[in-house]
Amino acid sequence: MTDAWLSDAACRGMDTNIWFPIQGGDLKGPRAICATCPVTDPCLEKALHDEPRPTGIWGGTTERQRRDMRTALGIRSRSGRQPVAVHGTASTYRLHLRNGESCDECRQGNAWRSAQNKARMRQKRGVAV
C-alpha cells in the first residue's frame, strides 16, 4: 500500500501527541480533525492492516474500535494470529446478525446485557427494580 495520501491528510504537520492521548484523555479534538479529513479511509485501512502503532486515533477510530473491526472482519494481527471472536459478546452478536446467522450463546448474552441495561436505567430514574 502506498502512502501518497499522507500529503492530503488534515493532520499533516500537527503535533503527533494529540493523536495519542493518555488513558481517559481528550478524544474529541483529534476525532473532530479526522471528521474534516479527506483521507480517513486510507488512514483507517493502514491502521487495520499495517498497524503502525496500535494506540491512538487512526482514521477517526480508537484502538478498541479498530480491534473490534479486525475481529469482525477476520483480519489477522501482525503476529499472524487470528483475533478470537468470543461468543456471547456484543460484537460477535452483531457479527452474527450481519451474516444472518443464529447463535444461541450470543442471543442469550445479548438478552442478558439488555436486561442489565434496562435495570440500570430504571435505577437511575429511581424506579423500583
C-alpha positions in Angstrom: 0.0 0.0 0.0 1.4 3.4 -1.0 1.2 6.3 1.5 0.8 9.0 -1.2 -2.4 10.0 0.6 -0.4 11.3 3.6 0.2 14.6 1.8 -3.5 15.3 1.8 -4.1 14.4 5.5 -5.7 17.1 7.7 -3.2 16.1 10.5 -0.1 16.7 8.4 2.3 18.9 10.3 0.4 18.8 13.5 1.9 17.7 16.9 1.6 13.9 16.9 1.0 13.9 20.7 -2.7 14.8 20.2 -3.3 11.6 18.4 -2.0 9.5 21.3 -3.9 10.8 24.4 -3.2 9.4 27.8 -5.9 7.0 29.1 -9.1 8.9 29.7 -7.7 11.9 27.7 -9.5 14.0 25.2 -10.6 12.2 22.1 -13.0 14.8 20.7 -10.3 17.1 19.4 -8.4 14.6 17.3 -11.6 12.9 16.1 -13.0 16.3 15.1 -9.9 16.9 12.9 -10.4 13.4 11.4 -14.0 14.3 10.6 -12.8 17.0 8.3 -10.0 14.9 6.7 -10.4 13.8 3.1 -8.2 10.7 3.6 -9.7 8.9 6.6 -10.4 5.7 4.6 -6.8 5.1 3.6 -5.7 6.1 7.1 -8.0 3.6 8.7 -7.0 0.9 6.2 -3.4 1.4 7.1 -4.2 1.2 10.8 -6.3 -2.0 10.3 -3.7 -3.8 8.2 -0.3 -2.4 8.9 -1.0 -1.0 12.4 2.0 1.4 12.5 1.2 1.9 16.2 -1.6 0.1 17.9 -2.6 3.0 20.2 -4.0 6.4 19.3 -6.5 7.7 16.8 -6.2 6.5 13.3 -8.8 7.2 10.6 -11.1 8.7 13.3 -11.2 5.4 15.3 -9.9 4.4 18.7 -7.8 1.3 19.4 -10.9 -0.5 20.8 -12.9 0.3 17.7 -10.2 -1.0 15.4 -9.7 -4.1 17.4 -13.5 -4.8 17.1 -13.3 -4.1 13.4 -10.3 -6.5 12.9 -12.2 -9.2 14.8 -15.4 -8.7 12.8 -13.5 -8.6 9.5 -11.3 -11.6 10.4 -8.1 -9.5 9.9 -5.0 -11.2 11.3 -2.7 -9.2 13.5 1.0 -8.6 12.5 1.9 -11.7 14.6 -0.3 -13.7 12.2 -2.8 -14.7 15.0 -6.4 -14.6 14.1 -8.4 -12.5 16.6 -10.6 -14.6 18.7 -14.3 -13.8 18.4 -15.8 -14.7 21.8 -19.4 -16.0 21.6 -21.8 -14.2 23.9 -20.2 -10.8 23.4 -21.9 -7.8 21.8 -19.5 -7.6 18.9 -20.0 -11.3 18.0 -23.8 -11.0 18.3 -23.7 -8.1 15.8 -21.5 -10.1 13.5 -24.0 -13.0 13.6 -26.8 -10.5 12.8 -24.9 -9.1 9.8 -24.2 -12.5 8.5 -27.8 -13.7 9.0 -26.6 -16.4 11.4 -28.2 -17.8 14.6 -26.2 -18.4 17.7 -28.0 -19.2 21.0 -25.0 -18.2 23.1 -24.7 -14.8 21.5 -28.5 -14.3 21.6 -28.6 -15.2 25.4 -25.6 -12.9 26.1 -27.4 -10.0 24.3 -30.6 -10.6 26.2 -28.7 -10.6 29.5 -26.9 -7.3 28.6 -30.2 -5.7 27.5 -31.9 -6.7 30.8 -28.9 -5.3 32.8 -29.0 -2.0 30.9 -32.8 -1.7 31.4 -32.4 -2.4 35.1 -29.5 0.2 35.3 -31.7 2.8 33.6 -34.6 2.1 35.9 -32.3 2.5 38.9 -31.0 5.8 37.5 -34.6 7.1 37.2 -35.4 5.9 40.7 -38.0 3.3 39.6 -38.2 0.3 41.8 -36.5 -2.7 40.2 
